[in-house]
Amino acid sequence: MQPVEYAERLTVPLRWWVQGTMLVASLWLATVVALPPAAAWALTALALALMAALLVGYGSAAIRVGDGHLTAGRARIGADHVGEAVALDADAARRLGGPEADARAYLLLRPYLKRAVRVEITDPADPAPYWLLSTRRPDELAAALQALTSDSTHG
């Protein structure tokens, strides 16, 4: 078993937690004057739990390269079907994820991550021509994918 060469969780940024907390605080302020205190606190606690669950769930997507596979979110593909990986700057990632996107592509994009990696898919049975993956470290991910594909062709 090969060691993991790259692992990244696409967690939401701190500012989303701050903004969500302020939204919940605004909800508390609006309800505490209109409802009995116990109901206002219960509603606020429920809203806080819901906000936390949504942010943790949305930020739980992960990218992993290793063990002969690329895993991105729920998708997984073997190294023998991974082609060229290209690190993209913010502008190229925006274009490829928007106006120049292929509708068949697999996209794991997060709006708070501006850079991405385009991964060519060489499996003729796979309808996706490429995967577009948001990442904080596009150069490292592209290098790990290059190492993964060279290991699969030489091993």
C-alpha positions as CSV (number, residue, x, y, z in Angstrom):
1,M,0.0,0.0,0.0
2,Q,1.4,3.4,-1.0
3,P,1.4,6.2,1.5
4,V,-1.0,9.2,0.9
5,E,0.8,11.7,-1.2
6,Y,-1.7,14.5,-0.9
7,A,-4.7,15.2,1.3
8,E,-6.8,18.3,1.7
9,R,-10.1,19.0,3.2
10,L,-12.0,21.9,1.6
11,T,-13.1,23.5,4.9
12,V,-15.1,26.7,4.8
13,P,-13.2,29.9,5.8
14,L,-13.3,31.5,9.2
15,R,-15.3,34.5,7.9
16,W,-18.2,32.1,7.0
17,W,-18.3,31.0,10.7
18,V,-18.2,34.6,11.9
19,Q,-20.9,35.7,9.4
20,G,-23.1,32.7,10.4
21,T,-22.7,33.4,14.1
22,M,-23.7,37.1,13.5
23,L,-26.7,35.9,11.6
24,V,-27.7,33.6,14.4
25,A,-27.1,36.5,16.9
26,S,-29.4,38.7,14.8
27,L,-32.1,36.0,14.9
28,W,-31.7,35.8,18.7
29,L,-32.1,39.6,19.0
30,A,-35.2,39.5,16.8
31,T,-36.8,36.6,18.7
32,V,-35.9,37.6,22.3
33,V,-38.2,40.7,22.1
34,A,-41.1,38.8,20.5
35,L,-41.0,35.4,22.3
36,P,-40.6,34.1,25.8
37,P,-36.9,33.9,26.6
38,A,-36.9,30.1,26.7
39,A,-38.4,29.9,23.3
40,A,-36.0,32.5,21.9
41,W,-33.0,30.6,23.3
42,A,-34.3,27.3,22.0
43,L,-34.8,28.7,18.5
44,T,-31.4,30.3,18.6
45,A,-29.7,27.0,19.7
46,L,-31.5,25.2,16.9
47,A,-30.4,27.8,14.3
48,L,-26.8,27.6,15.6
49,A,-26.8,23.8,15.4
50,L,-28.2,23.9,11.9
51,M,-25.7,26.5,10.8
52,A,-22.8,24.5,12.2
53,A,-24.1,21.3,10.5
54,L,-24.4,23.1,7.2
55,L,-20.9,24.6,7.3
56,V,-19.2,21.4,8.5
57,G,-21.1,19.4,5.9
58,Y,-20.3,21.7,3.0
59,G,-16.6,22.0,4.1
60,S,-16.2,18.2,4.6
61,A,-15.4,17.5,0.9
62,A,-11.8,16.2,0.6
63,I,-9.3,15.6,-2.1
64,R,-6.9,12.7,-1.6
65,V,-4.1,11.3,-3.8
66,G,-2.6,8.0,-2.9
67,D,-3.1,4.2,-2.8
68,G,-3.2,4.3,-6.6
69,H,-6.3,6.5,-6.7
70,L,-7.5,10.1,-6.9
71,T,-10.5,10.7,-4.6
72,A,-12.3,14.0,-4.8
73,G,-15.5,14.4,-2.7
74,R,-17.5,11.2,-3.4
75,A,-15.8,10.4,-6.7
76,R,-12.8,8.1,-7.0
77,I,-10.7,7.1,-10.0
78,G,-7.7,4.8,-10.5
79,A,-4.4,6.2,-11.4
80,D,-4.4,4.4,-14.7
81,H,-7.3,6.6,-15.9
82,V,-5.8,9.9,-14.7
83,G,-4.1,12.0,-17.4
84,E,-2.4,15.4,-17.3
85,A,-3.1,17.6,-14.3
86,V,-2.8,21.3,-14.7
87,A,-2.7,23.8,-11.9
88,L,-4.9,26.8,-12.7
89,D,-4.7,30.4,-11.4
90,A,-7.9,32.2,-10.3
91,D,-8.8,33.5,-13.7
92,A,-8.3,30.2,-15.5
93,A,-10.3,28.3,-12.9
94,R,-13.2,30.8,-13.1
95,R,-13.3,30.5,-16.9
96,L,-13.1,26.7,-16.9
97,G,-15.7,26.4,-14.1
98,G,-18.0,28.9,-15.9
99,P,-18.2,30.1,-19.5
100,E,-15.7,27.5,-20.9
101,A,-17.0,24.5,-18.8
102,D,-17.9,21.2,-20.4
103,A,-21.2,20.1,-19.1
104,R,-19.9,16.5,-18.8
105,A,-17.0,17.4,-16.5
106,Y,-16.9,16.4,-12.8
107,L,-16.7,19.6,-10.7
108,L,-15.7,19.9,-7.1
109,L,-15.7,23.6,-6.7
110,R,-16.0,25.9,-3.7
111,P,-16.6,29.6,-4.1
112,Y,-14.2,30.5,-1.4
113,L,-11.3,28.7,-3.2
114,K,-10.3,30.7,-6.3
115,R,-7.6,28.3,-7.7
116,A,-8.1,24.8,-9.0
117,V,-6.6,21.9,-10.8
118,R,-7.9,20.4,-14.1
119,V,-7.4,16.7,-14.2
120,E,-7.7,14.9,-17.6
121,I,-9.7,11.7,-17.5
122,T,-8.4,9.0,-19.9
123,D,-11.0,6.3,-19.3
124,P,-12.9,5.9,-22.5
125,A,-15.9,4.5,-20.6
126,D,-16.1,7.6,-18.4
127,P,-18.3,10.4,-19.8
128,A,-16.4,13.1,-17.9
129,P,-13.5,14.5,-20.0
130,Y,-11.9,16.1,-17.0
131,W,-12.3,16.8,-13.3
132,L,-12.0,20.4,-12.0
133,L,-11.1,20.5,-8.4
134,S,-10.9,23.6,-6.2
135,T,-7.8,23.6,-4.0
136,R,-5.7,25.8,-1.7
137,R,-2.5,24.2,-3.1
138,P,-2.9,23.6,-6.8
139,D,0.8,23.2,-7.5
140,E,1.2,20.5,-4.8
141,L,-2.0,18.7,-6.0
142,A,-0.8,18.7,-9.7
143,A,2.6,17.4,-8.6
144,A,1.0,14.6,-6.5
145,L,-1.1,13.6,-9.5
146,Q,1.9,13.6,-11.7
147,A,3.7,11.3,-9.3
148,L,0.6,9.1,-9.1
149,T,0.4,8.7,-12.8
150,S,4.1,8.1,-13.2
151,D,3.9,5.4,-10.5
152,S,1.0,3.7,-12.3
153,T,2.8,3.6,-15.6
154,H,6.1,2.4,-14.1
155,G,4.7,0.1,-11.5
